[in-house]
Each structure stands twice: as C-alpha cells, then as structure tokens.
Amino acid sequence: AGTLEPVQIPKYLCEINAADYVIACRGCGIDTLRQFECLSLRRTLITDYFGCDDFVDGVHCLYYKTADECIDNVRWAEKHPKRVKEIAENGALLYRQKHTPERLAQQIIEELMK
C-alpha cells in the first residue's frame, strides 16, 4: 500500500499539473520526492512537515500538524487563489535554487572535495 504502479504515474502527474494546490501526507504514499515534484510544477503544497527547513510555512508551502489544520489550509486556499499562486511560485523558485537533483549532487561533490 502507498506505492504507485508505473502505469499510474502519467495520470498522477496530470492530476498534479491540473491542480492549484496539492495536499500531501507522507504516510499516504506521497513521499518527499513527490512533494518536490509538486513544487517543481509550481503547485502550492499543503503538507505535513517533510524535513526541509528551507521551506517556510505561508511563503513556500502550507504546513499542517493536524487534520483540522489541513482542512483550514484547504479552505484558506480556496478563498485566496492569488496568494496560492504566489506561494506556488515561491516554492518553485526555492526548489530550483536549492533542491533540484543537479543542485543537490553539486552540494555533495563540493562537500566531498573539502
């Protein structure tokens, strides 16, 4: 449970691309890699904390700790589409600046060369 079969990936990516925001929960098959996919596609990520301190709540994504907070974030997002797009752009920009696979590989190489 919680894994995607290869035949489902195109549908999954199409659904993300059509959304204004994506609700993610790591325990439901949406791992950190998928969260970065959402950010790279300029979609506002509504998520439980996924271990990346660079992303600031309300600036790059919308964090929640409880189901009620998640619901509140979704309701807020529905009422503030312009702000949702701004958050999506901020998240995508930070992703491109610091978290692409190429950038992470570069950081690892630089650290190993010290």
Residue pairs with C-beta under 8 A, 6 or more apart in sequence:
1 29
2 27
2 28
2 29
3 29
4 12
4 29
13 37
13 41
16 22
16 37
16 38
16 41
16 43
17 41
17 43
19 43
20 43
20 44
20 77
20 81
20 84
20 85
20 88
21 43
21 44
21 45
21 46
21 62
21 74
21 77
21 84
21 88
22 38
22 43
22 44
22 45
22 46
23 46
23 47
23 70
23 74
24 30
24 34
24 35
24 38
24 45
24 46
24 47
24 48
24 50
25 47
25 48
25 70
26 32
26 47
26 48
26 50
30 47
32 50
32 51
32 52
35 45
35 47
35 50
36 95
36 99
38 45
39 45
39 60
39 61
39 91
39 92
39 94
39 95
39 99
40 92
40 95
40 96
40 100
41 92
42 88
42 89
42 91
42 92
43 88
44 61
44 62
44 77
44 84
44 85
44 87
44 88
44 91
45 61
45 62
45 91
46 61
46 62
46 64
46 70
46 73
46 74
46 77
47 61
47 62
47 63
47 64
48 63
48 64
48 65
48 70
49 63
49 65
52 99
54 60
54 94
54 98
54 99
55 61
55 91
55 94
57 63
58 87
59 87
59 90
60 87
60 90
60 91
60 94
61 87
61 91
62 73
62 76
62 77
62 87
64 70
64 72
64 73
77 84
97 103
